[in-house]
Amino acid sequence: MLAERTAQYRGEIQRARRLTSADDRYIDYGILIRPAKQDLKNGVEAIAGKPPLVPDGEPIRLGGMLDTLTREFGPSRNPVVWYVSRRQLRLILHQVKESRILIHAAEGAGKSRTLVMHSVVQVIANLGYTGFAGLVAPTGERLRTMVTEMGNVIPIDTPHERKKGSWATYYNLTGNTGELRFRSGITVQFRSSHQASVALGSPLQGANWLWCDADEHQDIIEEGNRDADIEARLRVAPHGKSKRLCTATAKDAVRWRDFVDEKKKSKFWSVEPMPYDTNIAVWPSHWVTMRGNMSKREWMRRGLALNVKPERATYPEFQRSVHLKPLPDATALDCTEQTLRSFRRRGGYRYDILLGHDPGSICNYSVFFKCFRVRGIADPVWFAVDELKTDATSSEQHAAALLKVLREKHHTNYKSAESNKALVICDPANEFESQDRPHLSTYKIFVRLGIDIKSAAPKTHKVPKLAGVEMINGLFMSTLKQTRLYLGVGEDGKPLTPWLLKAIETQERGLDGKIEWERKSKYDTSHYTAAARYALWPIERVRLSKG
């Protein structure tokens, strides 16, 4: 027993000797959080050069005087002081039941400072544990911003310039990595999510973190499946209960909207808005000037942290909350065959699925539709249920791939006489033989492979873009406030037609009002919406003209 106590005592002496002159045994890890709000008339200048503030709640004390040997807290003598808004306070202290927080923030709302404050609070909350935590950003430049923000909320130093009373020392390992080593025994690892090369693998591999915070998360998830990489790193959290806080700004990207929608449905995530007035350190005149010098849409996105459509959206009637919908259950009547009966030749096959097809040299694209009878709506309701995109393929290669999908996934277009078939409606411009293909056309190729294909406009040989777009918008929301076109989602909640969804959400009219005006390239999305218009034009243009 005496030997064990002697060994323990010697260990404490050795640790004490390793401390430099700038590192006293006792370091003040105290935090005094003062909730506040702006009051230009009655407030006081609590932060130098910032708007006057008044209290907005009782002060909160965290941490205290840290004994670096025993890792215990005593009363704080000179705590750092944070002035924060009530909304910031809720996020900094992680006052939500969910273990993960996704902040959807306006530009200038104080999200970066909120993030580093959250990390510091986690350092205090995990006193007694040694190990690593993560702070992730999409680029090395953004990581350096996070280091600067950390230095603004707590005292830190570097190996080359040690400071008495600093909480931690920052070690710059490379351009995209660094470590902030706290005296309490926890090291926050700064990591960029950017992958320099496939050979190097994910930059997050090999880490084991107690918690992780991430900045600009809308860009992080573009780097492969980085969100899953972060989750896999949290295996050493105390009792398996890890915490995360991620900040993000609005982004016109389908993948990001899918991510946010998924997290809103998750029991582990809380999606928190952070509009401009969350930041009490910005003068109101800035927001007045900012709002006065941008469009309403840009203010909604940049100032109010709202996901908004493109300013000149081609399909403004589309709303995710309305038009992304699971397929109808077994109680609904599938009326696809009945709706397509007029296209059937006497004694010919019955059509149980409708496809729109847009051929092209860059890509070939087909979108699949089914229609159902819905109570309260006289006309059928359409669901986009699948799609097929093949890049740099011939019409024959695409048709062969399409036939395989129809048989294996949709159980149609078999060779037997009893089998139902798919009906393909194609771009009428490809009905004719071209000069470079005098003996072939898309239509002949599809028919040769046993796929029934018809022109979207057999008489006029053209589907007007503007009229086609108006038809789609009318199906999304008619003047009678009825919706008759949905994009289906699977059992996992993900859209069944992501290419079509991307096109509908991102397409914009030109400054002169033109539709699908951009130059054809691999980034062009007009193929997807064009195919949808071709499929529905022969049916819906007649119905809409009658209405």
N, C-alpha and C positions, 0 to 999 in steps of 0.2 A: 504494500500500500504506500509506504514511504517512498519507495523507488519510483512508483508511478507519479506521485505528486512532485518529486524532484525533477523527473523528466519533463513534466508539464511546465514547471517553473522555468527550466532551462529553455524550453521552446519559446515561452513568452519573452524571455530576455533576448534571445536571438532575433525574434521578429522586431522587437523594439530597436535593436541595434541597426537593423536593415533600413529603418526609417531615416530619410535624409533630414537635414536641418529644416527644410521647408515643409516636412510632413510630421506634424505633431501627432501625438497619440490620439488626442481628442480633436475632432473636426465637426464644426457645426453644420449638420445636415437638416437644419430646421427650415420649414416652409410656412409662411403665413399667407393664406389666400384671402384676398378681400374682394368679394363680389361687388360689382359697381355698375353704374350706368351713367351715360352722359347727361349733363345738365349745364348748358352753357351759361345760364343765368345765376344759378345758386351753387354750382359745383366749385371744387378747388382743383388746382393743377397738381394732381397726384403723381403724374408721369411727366417729366420735363418736356415741354414743347407739345404736349398732347392735349386733347380737349378736357375741359373741367369735368370732374366726376363727383357723384354722390354715392353713398353706400346703397347696396341693393341686397342686403342680407347679412347674416352674422358671419364674422371672420372664422376661418377654418385653419387649424394648426395641424401640421403633419411633421413627422420625423422628430429631430432633436439633436442634442450633442452626441455624436457617435464616438464610442470607444473602439478604436480600430483593432484592439487586441481581443476584447470580449465580444465585439459586434453587438453591443447593446446601446440603447438610446437613453440619454438623460435630458433634462430641460434645455431647450435652445436658448442661447444668449443673444444671438444676432441673426435671426432667420432671414432668408431671402423673401421678398414680398412680391406677390403676383396680384395684379389687378386684372380681373377677368369678368366677362359678362356671365349672367346666369346660365345661358345656353352653353358657353364654353365650360363652365364649372361642371355641368352635368356630364360632359364628355371627358374632361380631364380626370374626374374621379370615377369614370366608368359606371355611372349611376343608371344602368339599364340591366335588365335581367339576362339579356343575351351576352354571350362571351365574346362576340365579334361585333364591332361597330364599323359601319361604312359611312363616312361623312361625305355628303354631296354638297360641295361648297361653292360659293361665289368667288370671283377673283378679288382678293383683298379682304376676305372675311376672317383671316387669321388662322387658317387651317394648319399651316406649317408649325406655328408656335403652339397651337393646341396639341399637335401630335407630339412634339418634344416634351411638353409638360406632362402629357400622359405617360411617356416613357420614364420621366423622372419619378413620377408618383409610383410607377411599378417598381422602380429601384427601391424606394422606401418600403413598399408593401412586401417585397421579397427579402427584407433584412433577415439574415441568418442563413440564407442560401448563397452558395458560390456557383458560378457558372456563367453562361453566356445568354444574351438576348439579342434580338435582331432589329435593325432599322434599315429598311429597304427603300430604294428609290430607282427610277428607271435609268438614270445616267450618273456618271461621276460628278458632273457639275451640280446636279440636284443634291447629291450627298454632301458636297461642300457647303451648300446652303443650309442643310440640316445641322452640320457641325457649328456653323455660325449661329443659328437659332438656339442651339443647345447652350452656347456660350453667353447668350443673352438672358437666359433664365436661371442659370446656376454658374458659379465660378469654376472654370476649368483651366488647365494649363497644358503645356507640351513638354517633352523630355528636354528640350533645349532652353526652355524658359519656365522654370518651376516657380510656383506662387504659393505662399503660405495661405492655408485655408481653402485651397481648391478642392472640389469634390472628386475630381477625376482628372486623368491625364490622357490626352488624345495622341495616339500613335498613327501617323499616316503611313500605311504599309505600301500601297500602290495608288495609282490614280483613281481606281474604282473601289478601293477597300480601305478601311481604317478601323481602329478600335478605340473606344473610350473606356478606360479602365478605372472603375470607381474604387475608392478606398474600402468600400464595404464588402468587396469580394466579387462583384458582378462586373462583367465586361460587356458593353453594348457594341456589337459588331455592325459596322456600316457596310452594306453590300449593295452593289448595283445589280439590277436584274438583267442588264444587257449581256447577251452571250456573244463573246468575241468571235467564236468559231464553233462549228459542230463538234470538232475533235475535242475541245476543252470541256464540253458539257455545260450543264447549268452552273452558274456562279454561286448558287445557293447550296449546292451539294456539299455534304460533309459536316454541315453545321448542326448543332443541337441547342435549341433555344428554350428559355423559360417563357418568353413571350416574344411577340414581334409586332412592330408598327411599320406601316408602309405609306409612303408619300406618292402622290400622282398615280394612284392605283389604276386609273383608266389606261395609262400607258404601260404599266407593268404587265397587265394581262395580255397585251399584244405580243409579248415575248414568250410565245408558247404557253404552256400550262403552268405559269409561274405561281398562280394562287395555290394550286395543289402542291407545288414545291415548298411553299411556305408552311402549309399545314403539316407536311411530313417532317418538318424541322422541329416541331413543338413537342417532341416525344418526352422531354425531360421536365415538363412543367410540374410543379408540386401537385401531387394527388391527381395528375392527369388533367388539371383544370387550367388550361392556358387562356390567355387573353390576347386579342388583336384589336388594333385601331387602324383603319385605312382611310386616307383622305383622297378625294378625287374632285375634278371639275367636269362640267358637262362636256360630252363629246359626241359628235354626230357619227356614231359607228354602231353597226348592228351588233357586233360582238359585245360591246360595252353595254348596250341596252339589254341584251340577253342576260348578261352577268347581273345587272342590277335587278331585273325582274326575278331572276332565280333567287337572289339573296332576300328579296322582299318576302318570298314564300318560305324561307328557311327559318326553323325555330332557333337557329344558332346566331342569326344576324339581326342587327337593328340598323336600318337605313335612316340616317339622320340628316335633315336639311340644315345648311348653314348659310343663310342669306347675308347680304352685305352688312346689316346692322348688328351682326354678332360681334364684330370687331369694334370695341369701344375706344381704340387708340387711333382711329381715323376721323378726321374732321368731317362734319356733315357737308361742308361746302364741296369736298371732293366728290361725294356721291351725286350732288346736284349737277356739277359740271360733267361728270362722267355720263350721267343719264341724258343730259341735254345734247351730248355729242355722239349719240349712237341711236340706232333704230330701236323700236319697241322690242323686236325679237332679240337683239343683242343684249339689251338691258335685262330681259327676262332670263337669258342664259348666263350672262356675266355678273349681273347684280343680284338676281333673285335665286340663282342656282336651280333653274328649271330646265328640264329636257324639252326643247322646243324643235319644231320642224324647221327645215330650211325656209328662208324668208320668201322665196319664190317657189315653194314646194309644188311639184307637178300634181301630187295627190294629197291635197290638204285635208281631205275628209278622213284619211286613214288615221286611226288611233289604236295604239297597241292594246290598251285596256279593253277596247271593244272588239277589234277585228282579229286578234289572236285568240283562237278559241278551240277547245277540244272538239273532236268529231262528235256528231250526235250519237246518242245511245241507241239501243235496240228498239226503243219505242218510236223512234222517228222512221218515216217511210223513205227509203231510198228510191227516188223517182228518176234516176239517171236514164234508165232504159226507156221510160215513157217520154221523157223530155227529148230524147234523141230519135224518137220513132220516125219523124218526118225525113230523116236522112237515110233510113233503111230502104234498100231496094226490095221489091216484092220477092218473098222467098229467101231473102238474104239473111245475114247474121244480125243478131241483136247486139246493140252497143251498150255496154255497162260502165264505160268510163270515157271521159272526154279529154283530149289532149290538144294543147296549142303548141305549134312547132315553129321556131324561127331558125332557118339555116344560115350559115355564115362561114367565111373563110377563117375567122379567128376562133370561133366556137359555134357549136350546134347546141340548141337548148330546147327542151320540151318540158311543159308543165302539165300536171295531171289534175283533173277536176271531177268531183262527184256532186250531185245535187240531191236535196232532200226536201220533203214537205214539212213545213213548220207551222204549228198552230197559230192562227191569227194573221198569216201572210198568204195571200192567194197564189202568188207566183213562187216557183222553186227557189231555194236558197243554195248558193254555190259554196263549196269548200275546196280550196287548193290542198291536195292531199299528198303530192309528191312532185319531184322534178328530176331531170337528168341533164347534166351539162358535160359535154365532151369537148376538150380543147384541141384545136388543130387537127380535126378528123374530117374525113369525107362524109357525105350523106349516107353512104352505104355502111360505114363503120358505126355511125351514130344509130342508124336504123337497126343494125344487128344488136347493139347494146340495149336499145330500147325494147326490142322484142324479148330479150332475156329478162329484163325487169318486169315486163308485163306478165310473163309466164310464171316466173319464180316468186314475185312479190305480190302481184295483183291477181294471179290465177285466172288469166284470160288469154285470148289469142293462141290457144292450143290448136293443133292441126285437125282435131276431130270436128266432124260436122256439127256436133251439139254444142260446141264451145261458143261462148259469147266473144265479142271482139271489142277492141278499143277503136274509137273514131278520132283520127288526127285531123285537125284543121290547121292549114299551113298558110304561110305568107303567099298571097296570090301572085306576087312578082316571080316566084320560082315555079310557076305552073308551066312556063314556056322553056323550051330548050335554048340554052345560051350559046354564044358563038364559040366559046372555048369548050363546050360540052354539047356538040350538035346532036349526039345520039342519046343523051341522057338528061334527065331532069330529076329533081328531088321526088316528084310524084311517081315517076316510073320506078325509081329505086325502091321506094317504100312498098309499092304494089307488088313488085317482084318478090319481096320478102314476106308477102302475105299481110301487110298492114294497110288497112283502109285509110285513105287520105283524101281530103277534099279541100278546095280553095275556100278561103275566108270570104272572098267576094268574086264568085264565078262570073258575074255579069259586068261589074265595073273594073275588076282586076286591081282594086285598090281599097285598102282600109284607111280612111282619113285619120291622121294622128289625133287632131284636136277632137274630133267626134268620138274616137276610141277612148281617149283619156276621159272625156266627159261621161262616157258610158261607165267606165270603171268607177269614177268618183260617185256617179249616181247609184251604183250598186253598193258602194260603201255606205252612203247615206243619201237617201232620196229626199225629195221635197216633202214627202209625207213622214219623214223621220223614220224610215224603215231601212234596215240593213239586210242585204241579200248576197253579200260576198264576204267570206271569211278566209283567213289563212289558218289552216289546221295546225294544231300542236299535238305532239305525241304524249304518251303516258309519262315521259320524263319532263314534260313541260317545255320542251324545245320545239321550235317551229319546224314543220315538215318541209317547208320551201324556203330555206334561208337565202338563196340567191334572189328569189322574187321579193322577199321581205326587204333585203338590202336596197334593191332598186326602188321600191315604193317609198322607202323612208328617206332616201338620199337624192333622188332626182329633183333638179331645179330647172325652171324655165330660164331662158336667156334674158338678157336685159331688154330685148325687143319682144319678149313674150313667146319666143319659139320653143317648141317641145323637142326634146332629144336632139339638141343642137350641137353637142360636143363631137369632136372628131372620133371616129371609130378607132378603138385600141383595145388592148387586153383589159383595160380598166373600165371600159364602157359597160353600162348596165342596161342599155336599151333593149338588148336581146330578150331579157326576162319579162319586161312589161309588154313588149311587142307580142310575144308568144301568148300571153294571157289575153290580150285584146283580140288576137286572131281566133282563139278558142271560143270566146263568148260573143263575138260580133255577129255571126249569122243568126244567133238565137236572141240575144238581148236587144239588138238594134231594132228588130221588128216589134218586140214587146214594148220598148220605150217609146217608139214612134206612135204606137197605138194609144199609149197613156198620155 
